Amino acid sequence: MNHLSTSKFICEILSYNITNYTIKSYKNVDWNRVVKITSNHLSIPALYYRLKERQLTKIVPKDLLNYFREIYNQNKSRNIKILKQIDFLNTLLLKNNINFCFLKGAAVICSKLYSNTKIRMLGDLDILVSKKDHKKTIKLLSDNEFNNKFNNYVENNQRHYPKLVNNKYICAIEIHNRCFTNKKHLKTENILKNKIFINTYPILSYQDMILHNALNYQINDNANLYGTYGIKNMFESLQIIKKLDKKTLKHINENNHLNINFAINNLFLKEFKYKNTILSNLQRLRLLLFLKFKILFKIQNIIFSIFRISKLYFRRIYDLTFSKSYRLEKRNSIINKKNIASWIKKEIKQLLRDINRDLI
């Protein structure tokens, strides 16, 4: 089995439309590749849960099934702790009349979007707050011992405040004042106006959630740029789609980014419907070429890395030439050889990461 057929096999196990007979019809499953792909896509707990739910555990080698179970149980324990942290944050923000809603993984597990909240893997907690409550929220969390280790926030340029960490809790927190750098995508005021409450937890409306899930992956996670696909993103979309009627789905498919996301997903699961456009077909073709000829993906990443480093380098030259405040700010670091060496080392490491980026 190649990368494409293995990914299809994983997605069909996660699907709610594909029969067990179809799953069992796969021959010579490359389980090593299954592990690698599901690990890269942070989807092992979901895969294990769906195998168990569909009574398909017998198709998995015993040792591997034990490994899946161990990862699932570890994530289960972690998510129980995360839910307690979400409870604390929810109570704190509601008590202080903050206009907010949970985003991404935090919204998924507190709203019980999945039939089992223990299968969603997440790294931090994302909270969207209104512009007027942004600074108040940061101060409120700071007063509760959530600290920012990196004092590098530029309010007008960044989507969220740097991660706030409290050693008593398992997750760092990102306080967003908007979801995207480009303000035309899902405006904060509209999201907060449309938010819904599940129990006492404010989350995005399901229409906004499906858009945010697709756009966040395509734009913020650079899927549009690199031409990648996301199994975790796909599985999440399947859960949200169940909450929407056909008329709403047809309407939101007018969004180009969501349409491209669904067009890519359709390569793996036919239940994702999309509009045939030049852009969506080009993105599908690019991914298929990358899956067949991985060297093309690496060449693309080298070109993108060289362009990114060149852009950064010339931007710094421009700022040093024309911005007095930038020159004064960087004066000490420019003449410090250690800082220059550190910057070069950092860029080389980033270049190597880009070159070795997996096709996920």
Secondary structure, 3 states (H helix, E strand, C coil): CCHHHHHHHHHHHHCCCCCHHHHHCCCCCCHHHHHHHHHHCCCHHHHHHHHHHCCCHHHCCHHHHHHHHHHHHHHHHHHHHHHHHHHHHHHHHHHCCCCEEEEHHHHHHHCCCCCCHHHCCCCEEEEEECHHHHHHHHHHHHHCCCEECCCCCCCCCCCECCCEECCCCCCEEEEECCCCCCCCCCCHHHHHHHCEEECCEEECCHHHHHHHHHHHHHHHCCHHHHCCCCHHHHHHHHHHHCCCCHHHHHHHCCCHHHHHHHHHHCCCCCCCCCCCCHHHHHHHHHHHHHHHCHHHHHHHHHHHHHHHHHHHHHHHHHHHHHCHHHHHHHHHHHHCHHHHHHHHHHHHHHHHHHHCCCCC
